[in-house]
Amino acid sequence: NAGVMQNPRHLVRRRGQEARLRCSPMKGHSHVYWYRQLPEEGLKFMVYLQKENIIDESGMPKERFSAEFPKEGPSILRIQQVVRGDSAAYFCASSLTVASTDTQYFGPGTRLTVL
Amino acid sequence: ILNVEQSPQSLHVQEGDSTNFTCSFPSSNFYALHWYRWETAKSPEALFVMTLNGDEKKKGRISATLNTKEGYSYLYIKGSQPEDSATYLCASNFGNEKLTFGTGTRLTIIP
């Protein structure tokens, strides 16, 4: 049973370009979470999605960032017109249920570097 | 603001010694406490999920305790081995689905 998959593992973009980060949850999991780790900081929640719905995006910057989790295919975190401050590691997690006692299983992350 | 604090920030331990570190969290609105083990360039690996005051969980040489009234959890490693070198993260849910993480304790085992 494959774990949470993320791709690409490393992504380099120039300022102003778009970044697309993909996350395939564990088989059978319909709850997906995105977290960001800025340099020298801890993991910070960005957004929580269920299939085709954004449930909680309270941690997502209001501009340039969007997320989706379509009925078919992976969850996508999209960053438009990237700036140097977007350079970070972006982690996706998935869970079987939304219960606070349920484990969130993490992927290996995508390291975004903005030149 | 609901903060999760971890101490110490880093720790060097001789192989074979036992060690422990702390996770502190606000006791109000507490739902669950999660511990993860995170090796460089890998995915954070779930260790424990704890909810009840006085709860104790064990996985091999690693164990954890929880005090929800005073807002802390301890992680213990008995007889440290080089493969225990990692960053140990704790995170809490405060009444919703999102995890609030501490900044981690970076453990290095000295052979």
HADDOCK unambig.tbl for C-alpha pairs under 7 A between the chains (distance, minus, plus):
assign (segid A and resid 41 and name CA) (segid B and resid 103 and name CA) 6.58 0.50 0.50
assign (segid A and resid 42 and name CA) (segid B and resid 101 and name CA) 6.57 0.50 0.50
assign (segid A and resid 42 and name CA) (segid B and resid 102 and name CA) 6.34 0.50 0.50
assign (segid A and resid 42 and name CA) (segid B and resid 103 and name CA) 4.50 0.50 0.50
assign (segid A and resid 43 and name CA) (segid B and resid 101 and name CA) 5.98 0.50 0.50
assign (segid A and resid 44 and name CA) (segid B and resid 100 and name CA) 6.92 0.50 0.50
assign (segid A and resid 44 and name CA) (segid B and resid 101 and name CA) 6.97 0.50 0.50
assign (segid A and resid 45 and name CA) (segid B and resid 98 and name CA) 6.45 0.50 0.50
assign (segid A and resid 45 and name CA) (segid B and resid 99 and name CA) 6.78 0.50 0.50
assign (segid A and resid 98 and name CA) (segid B and resid 97 and name CA) 6.18 0.50 0.50
assign (segid A and resid 99 and name CA) (segid B and resid 97 and name CA) 6.93 0.50 0.50
assign (segid A and resid 100 and name CA) (segid B and resid 31 and name CA) 6.54 0.50 0.50
assign (segid A and resid 100 and name CA) (segid B and resid 32 and name CA) 6.20 0.50 0.50
assign (segid A and resid 100 and name CA) (segid B and resid 93 and name CA) 6.13 0.50 0.50
assign (segid A and resid 100 and name CA) (segid B and resid 96 and name CA) 6.75 0.50 0.50
assign (segid A and resid 100 and name CA) (segid B and resid 97 and name CA) 5.67 0.50 0.50
assign (segid A and resid 101 and name CA) (segid B and resid 32 and name CA) 5.88 0.50 0.50
assign (segid A and resid 101 and name CA) (segid B and resid 49 and name CA) 6.36 0.50 0.50
assign (segid A and resid 103 and name CA) (segid B and resid 49 and name CA) 6.94 0.50 0.50
assign (segid A and resid 105 and name CA) (segid B and resid 46 and name CA) 6.88 0.50 0.50
assign (segid A and resid 106 and name CA) (segid B and resid 43 and name CA) 5.72 0.50 0.50
assign (segid A and resid 106 and name CA) (segid B and resid 44 and name CA) 5.90 0.50 0.50
assign (segid A and resid 107 and name CA) (segid B and resid 43 and name CA) 5.22 0.50 0.50
assign (segid A and resid 108 and name CA) (segid B and resid 41 and name CA) 6.93 0.50 0.50
assign (segid A and resid 108 and name CA) (segid B and resid 42 and name CA) 5.22 0.50 0.50
assign (segid A and resid 108 and name CA) (segid B and resid 43 and name CA) 4.11 0.50 0.50
